[in-house]
Amino acid sequence: MLEILENNWLLFLVGQYPHGPLGGLTMTLFMAATALALCFPFAIALALARLSPYRWLRLPATAIVHTVRGLPLIMFIFWTYFVSPLVIGRAVGGVETLVIALVVYEAAYLSEIIRAGIEGLPAGQVEAAKSLGLRYWPTTFKVVLPQALHNMLPSMVSQFVSTIKETSLGYVISAHEVTFAASQVNNVLLTQPFEVYGILALTYFVLCFALTSLARFIERRTSSGRGGAPGVIVAA
């Protein structure tokens, strides 16, 4: 196993770069971070719509969230992969396909995390803002959301961990992430699949364990800063 890692560590880390496309663990982290960053505005919009008193906003948002959460990610990957060329008139690469599918999928999950953070705030926060003359949107973006996002930061880190693991599905559409790199190594060696995929499993474990530990640290800091009990880390 050490010999395989010594001979192929660069492929696991950055894929074929600089002689080919960027890939490996670097691309895995890039796709996960990009997908979460792009889905964040949509997640906030869905969370606010779910909490809206207006049925014409609340019901469609609820239907979207439950529909997306009720389907496997691989379906969104396939739909994006086969439908996108028909819509835009050109082929879409594996990385772009996976990022688009993750944006749609993660927006639904992240919206529930944000919604839980908003609902967990004391009602007095909104009442105090109204007593100061703030309207709905200033209250939402200046009072409610900053506190909710701060409280739910550990859950969002945990969601990032889930997203990292979900990028492994990009292998089926040849997205050049770390699982795809492992399959390339395995195709060259042929006789050592246990060792190759053992390295892959260890890579995911070390990375996800480190990020989960970070989430727990942030949770403790958030809890001690507010003098409350630790919150629940929500993971997909």
Order of alpha helices (4+ residues) and beta strands (2+ residues): alpha-alpha-alpha-alpha-alpha-alpha-alpha-alpha-alpha-alpha-alpha
